[in-house]
Amino acid sequence: MNRFAIFDLDDTLVDSSGAVDRWFMELAEQRNLGAAGLDYLRAEQRRPVSPRESFQAIIDRFGFSESPDELRGIFLDRVPRLSRTFDGVLDDLRKLRARGWRTALLTNGTEADQQPKMRDGLADLFDVVCFADDEPTRKPDPEIFRLVAEHADTGLDGAWMIGDSLEHDIAGGAAVGMETIWISGGRTLQDGEPVPGRVVTSVAEAFPLLHAAG
C-alpha cells in the first residue's frame, strides 16, 4: 500500500467556483449591471475561450474602462479573498498525515495565482506543493505527476490522485498507475469520459476512503 495522496486545489480543497461567482455578484452590484448582467458574467465563465478573450468580451459588453490585463488583475486580487477552504479539510489533512501518509498538492496555475487561495496554514499540510504552470508541463501530462512523486521521495504506483477534473486529475493520475477519487460535485459521468476508481460528491467523503485503504 502506497500511502501517498496527491490533491488538486480548485474545487477540490478550495471553493474556487463559489469564489468566482461571489466576485461576479460583487462586480454586478458595484457597477449596476443588474440581474441580466450577472447572468452574462456567469455564462461567459462557461464559454471555452482563453481568460484574455473572456475579459475582453466582458469589457466590450459593458463598456468598462479597464484593459483585459487590468480587469484580470482585479479578478486575481478579489477571487482569492473570496475563496475559502472547504469545511473540515484542514483537520482531515492533519489526521491523514498523522497516520503516516505523505501528501502533495498539484494544481494547474501559477504560484502567483494559486498561493493566495491557500490560507489558514493549508500549504503547510503538504510534503510537496507544485504549481504546474511554473513547471515545464502541467496536468494531465504524466511527467508532472512523476515530478511531484520525485520531490516527495516516493512512487506513483498505488498512490492516490484526488481531484474534480476528469481530464486533468482522473485520467492523468490513472495514466501513471494511481488510484483515483473523483470529486463530482453532484455531476454524473457522461459516455466517453474518463472513469474514476471512486466517486464522491465532496472531498470530505474522500478522506474516509483513504483511511480505509491505508
Buried (B, 14 or more C-beta within 10 A) or exposed (E): EBBBBBBBBBBBBBBBBBBBBBBBBEBBEEEEBEEEBBEBBBEBEEEEEEEEEBBBBBBEEBEBEEEBEEBBEBBBEBBBEBBBBBEEBBEBBEBBBEEEBBBBBBBBBBBEBBBBBBBEEBEEBBBBBBBBBEBEBBBBBBEBBBBBBEEBEBBBEEBBBBBBBBEBBBBBBBBBBBBBBBBBEEEEEEEEBBEBBBBBEBBBBBBEBBEEBB
